[in-house]
Amino acid sequence: MMKGEALVASLSSSEQMFHLCCTMLLRHCKKAAFLLSLGISIAGFLVIYIRTANHWEMPEAKSIPHKCRPFSSQCGTLLSRTAAQTTWHRQDCWNESYILKKEVKCSVLKKDLHFITRPLSYMEEKYPLAFILTVHKELGVLLRLLRAIYMPQNIYCIHIDAKAPVKYQEAIQKMVSCFQNIFISSRSESVTYAGFSRLQADLNCMDDLAKSKVRWRKVINLCGQDFPIKTNLELVQHLQRKKWREKNITPGVKQPVRMRSRTELKYTEVEGSYVKCLGVKKSPPPHDIQVYFGTAYYAVTREFVEFVLTSQKARDLLEWSRDTYSPDEHYWVTLNHLPEAPGSYINGGWAGNVRAIKWSDQEGESHNGCNGHYVRSICVYGEGDLPWIINTDNMFANKFESKTSPEALDCLEQWHRNKVLRGATVPIETSWLLATRRNITATD
């Protein structure tokens, strides 16, 4: 007999009954405590899951970073979709100065600059995209653009203008060295506005991307003053729509009469400066190709890129285009109208929603004016242009500057990041937040 059992046997019957009741009560208490603890743990897990899935909530701000430029009241209205009594406080306002430091630790760079470090959905993970960025200035805008479009499953080629300042090039090189899926183009051009060198810059990145082990599905080209309107998930959904699933997006039409001088006369690049018309008539395009005119921006399939790089007809058209004006505005769209080109879209027209641009000559028709200022007939957006931008169905908006209208990019960037995180199907990491939210109380 065990020592404890012998002790119980020595007690009277009433004492034994009392001891038994105490023992049973103690066991029930332990079981209840365990169940209560389990219930609290499950409830806590559910709260975390609900908040970090599709119904995530922005953490409230405890303090306002003293160096950050505050959001304007106009931006606050745009960001606060349902909660009118809400203030937003930026916690990222030093990305350019950060990257210009002499030493940057890669182990903390992604977190400090708020890069998203995991695929946010299964659909995005299984449909990697490639991006070509041709840049020459506006380091701060470039870093914010790259952060907005960055996803670890994608791949990014950056072409830096050979004329760009050395410090600018070094800063980008430093940042890129911290990412396995971002690289600098293997060949750099001295890019001239409207010159053949601008087209060649894209082709250099295409050649590099074609050799990549990342099985990207479509490539999108950007300049350093673009900014996304759609999230990466929305881009994938847009490019997989029935209309575009196997097609290239190269908006454009048959070359209008007013644009024919661009390809009927010979031009030459004054390197790094401008394109000069020589006043000499060109030969007709090779293979009796019908020339089209359109945007320099596109979203095209990997098979189309391989066609561009290997087809004799594509090479002949490229060579013929060397002495034309702004060849990137006819080359892609013309190739995309060749029946043999993979993903060609013969009747595409201006469809595709590639860019939201306010052209000065379309004021009063497609838009009600520019709230910033015009550069080469294109609006550099001000904050008042944001409602128009976000209500378009375009993939990207062009263009932005950090010095003249910084509030516009501040606001659009936060609006875009909010939308990105709302669409996530994985838990949200705090380093992904660009701003915090605080509800205004009666005592504020």
Summary of the structure (lengths in Angstrom):
residues: 444
radius of gyration: 29.4
end to end distance: 72.1
largest distance: 122.7
contacts: 1353
relative contact order: 0.15
helix: 42%
strand: 16%
